[in-house]
Amino acid sequence: MGTLFIVATPIGNLEDITHRALRVLRQADFILCEDTRVTKKLLDHYGIATPTLSYHQHSTPEKMSYVFGLLSTGKNIALVSDSGTPGIADPGNELIEFLLQKNPGINIAPIPGPSAVAAIASISGFPTNSFLFLGYPPSKKGRKKFFEKVAESQCPVIFYESPYRIIKTLQQLQELSPEVYAVVGRELTKQFETISRGPIDQVLQIMQKDKVKGEFVVIVYNQ
């Protein structure tokens, strides 16, 4: 059996990648990508010519079986997402589950590195001996229940949000928990990185005045 390497890639700044990750990407037989066009920018930057294959949330069981077949013939495969660590709010965990069902002894190796969750936690100033990560809030059904869970948490809560719903999300959170403190990271590690922090009402005002573009990661805490 070959090895499936779970490789963390930059969440923005292309310099944020480990020497080990680059070595694995170069030596792998194939790289599984969420979006081959996005990964190509990283590979081109570092002169890596490893063949790429598409694997994303809409990939079929047949595609997973194909990956298992490659591993079964001794091929080494690196799995990457568009940014950050695969398997965290990411379909990589579904592939791993599938492969383990096929062969519980399959070789799966983590190549750790960038993560938006760890990045926002590290700058929050909140007590993060324990925290709750909830991925993306539901876009429609279940949003109220989601934010009730956030408001009731005794430890900091981290979640992702899109630019299309970030204002609505902060408004809903303010309604349920007006005393909560928030740190909102936009485009972390990128050229236009911005970090807004303070009581939820102040952060909401800041966000309403700014151009709401880019990817967001939020950490909130009832101090």
VOGU-3710 file (C-alpha; in Angstrom, 3 decimals, decimal comma):
1> mgtlfivatp> 0,000/0,000/0,000  1,058/3,536/-0,671  0,617/6,384/1,819  -1,988/9,143/1,837  -0,379/12,340/3,094  -2,733/14,997/4,516  -0,816/18,168/3,630  -1,585/21,580/5,114  -1,062/24,433/2,653  -1,025/28,242/3,101
11> ignledithr> -4,255/30,017/4,006  -2,992/33,051/2,103  0,690/33,919/2,162  2,539/31,340/0,040  5,552/31,501/2,372  3,510/29,796/5,094  4,357/26,209/4,171  6,779/23,775/5,764  9,870/22,270/4,142  8,388/18,841/4,821
21> alrvlrqadf> 5,148/19,730/3,029  7,077/20,879/-0,043  9,152/17,689/-0,034  6,036/15,513/0,190  4,332/17,423/-2,634  7,410/16,957/-4,819  7,861/13,257/-4,054  4,214/12,178/-4,206  2,978/10,325/-7,260  -0,203/12,399/-7,340
31> ilcedtrvtk> -1,706/15,406/-5,551  -5,445/15,388/-4,824  -6,738/18,961/-5,037  -9,981/20,655/-4,055  -9,476/22,914/-7,076  -6,549/22,086/-9,366  -6,383/25,699/-10,581  -5,872/27,012/-7,054  -3,273/24,384/-6,170  -1,427/25,013/-9,449
41> klldhygiat> -0,574/28,528/-8,249  1,169/27,066/-5,200  2,905/24,337/-7,193  4,092/26,760/-9,860  5,419/29,110/-7,173  7,664/26,357/-5,840  8,432/24,665/-9,162  6,591/21,442/-8,333  5,513/19,340/-11,319  3,658/16,478/-9,575
51> ptlsyhqhst> 0,484/15,456/-11,469  -2,768/16,662/-9,899  -6,186/15,044/-9,585  -9,449/16,696/-8,571  -11,120/15,697/-5,304  -13,797/17,882/-3,681  -17,128/17,785/-1,843  -18,991/16,648/-4,942  -16,622/13,788/-5,784  -18,341/10,430/-6,193
61> pekmsyvfgl> -17,687/7,110/-4,423  -16,228/5,986/-7,749  -13,571/8,697/-7,435  -12,802/7,543/-3,888  -12,498/3,967/-5,156  -10,087/5,202/-7,819  -7,936/6,812/-5,126  -8,014/3,573/-3,128  -6,921/1,709/-6,241  -3,928/3,992/-6,686
71> lstgknialv> -2,897/3,527/-3,068  -3,350/-0,244/-3,437  -0,796/-0,295/-6,242  1,761/1,454/-4,031  1,247/5,023/-5,208  1,839/7,791/-2,668  -0,792/10,531/-2,743  -0,846/13,991/-1,152  -4,259/15,453/-0,291  -4,537/19,251/-0,159
81> sdsgtpgiad> -7,432/21,683/0,121  -7,528/25,137/-1,434  -6,067/26,481/1,814  -5,254/25,325/5,310  -5,481/21,823/6,718  -7,568/19,223/4,856  -10,272/17,436/6,793  -11,282/20,441/8,906  -14,668/21,661/7,617  -13,503/19,942/4,446
91> pgneliefll> -14,463/16,772/2,515  -11,061/15,219/3,163  -12,482/13,504/6,240  -15,030/11,674/4,065  -12,257/10,291/1,870  -10,300/9,132/4,903  -13,371/7,407/6,338  -13,979/5,663/3,013  -10,387/4,469/2,759  -10,341/3,174/6,329
101> qknpginiap> -13,484/1,181/5,667  -11,766/-0,377/2,671  -8,578/-1,102/4,599  -8,295/-0,238/8,338  -4,523/-0,587/8,102  -4,043/1,967/5,340  -1,174/4,408/5,804  -2,392/7,970/6,462  0,201/10,555/7,522  -0,480/14,120/8,683
111> ipgpsavaai> 1,805/16,862/7,391  0,735/19,679/9,755  0,832/23,373/9,047  -1,445/26,388/8,486  -4,984/26,457/9,840  -7,352/29,412/10,027  -8,748/27,959/13,263  -5,353/28,000/14,982  -4,490/31,380/13,460  -7,543/33,212/14,846
121> asisgfptns> -7,256/31,452/18,228  -3,618/32,500/18,548  -4,385/36,224/18,258  -7,717/36,332/20,083  -6,525/36,948/23,618  -9,301/34,626/24,791  -8,631/31,619/27,040  -8,193/28,801/24,527  -7,266/25,877/26,771  -10,550/24,627/25,368
131> flflgyppsk> -12,668/25,958/22,522  -15,500/24,874/20,247  -15,103/24,805/16,464  -18,356/24,683/14,496  -17,306/25,015/10,844  -19,714/27,101/8,733  -23,113/28,237/10,064  -26,033/26,754/8,108  -27,039/29,019/5,231  -30,773/28,578/5,880
141> kgrkkffekv> -32,351/25,903/8,075  -30,799/25,555/11,516  -29,173/28,990/11,786  -31,056/30,011/14,931  -30,122/26,778/16,676  -26,514/27,220/15,570  -26,215/30,682/17,095  -28,012/29,632/20,260  -25,280/27,027/20,672  -22,645/29,729/20,168
151> aesqcpvify> -24,305/32,069/22,671  -24,625/29,351/25,311  -21,028/28,136/25,082  -18,840/28,551/28,177  -15,675/28,492/26,080  -14,624/30,453/22,987  -16,340/29,430/19,742  -14,669/29,539/16,321  -16,484/29,353/12,994  -16,023/30,274/9,343
161> espyriiktl> -18,292/32,564/7,349  -18,629/33,773/3,779  -18,588/37,455/2,762  -22,226/37,100/1,690  -23,481/36,292/5,183  -20,954/37,774/7,618  -23,056/40,878/8,431  -26,228/38,840/8,904  -24,299/36,395/11,089  -22,959/39,108/13,373
171> qqlqelspev> -26,420/40,662/13,614  -27,995/37,362/14,634  -25,281/36,762/17,178  -25,717/40,253/18,634  -29,451/39,670/19,049  -28,896/36,429/20,963  -25,839/37,473/22,962  -25,356/41,276/23,056  -22,515/41,046/25,610  -20,338/38,685/23,596
181> yavvgreltk> -16,850/39,732/22,460  -15,692/38,906/18,949  -12,534/38,792/16,885  -13,134/38,679/13,128  -10,257/37,837/10,808  -10,633/38,677/7,130  -8,169/37,439/4,516  -5,735/36,229/7,196  -2,062/36,291/6,079  -3,003/37,957/2,779
191> qfetisrgpi> -2,199/41,453/1,525  -5,451/42,989/2,768  -5,637/41,146/6,085  -7,848/42,913/8,616  -8,618/41,948/12,197  -11,569/43,517/13,986  -12,042/42,955/17,709  -14,186/44,136/20,586  -17,780/43,870/21,833  -20,054/42,422/19,164
201> dqvlqimqkd> -21,846/45,719/18,527  -18,570/47,549/17,868  -17,276/44,818/15,569  -20,562/44,842/13,672  -20,293/48,603/13,144  -16,760/48,216/11,817  -17,810/45,462/9,428  -20,782/47,468/8,147  -18,476/50,359/7,239  -15,803/48,239/5,528
211> kvkgefvviv> -15,905/46,488/2,180  -17,089/42,993/2,988  -14,901/40,869/0,738  -12,735/37,825/1,269  -12,848/34,850/3,597  -13,764/35,234/7,270  -12,947/33,323/10,426  -14,616/34,405/13,669  -13,953/33,666/17,332  -16,420/34,816/19,997
221> ynq> -16,383/34,556/23,774  -18,779/35,450/26,562  -16,307/37,131/28,912
//
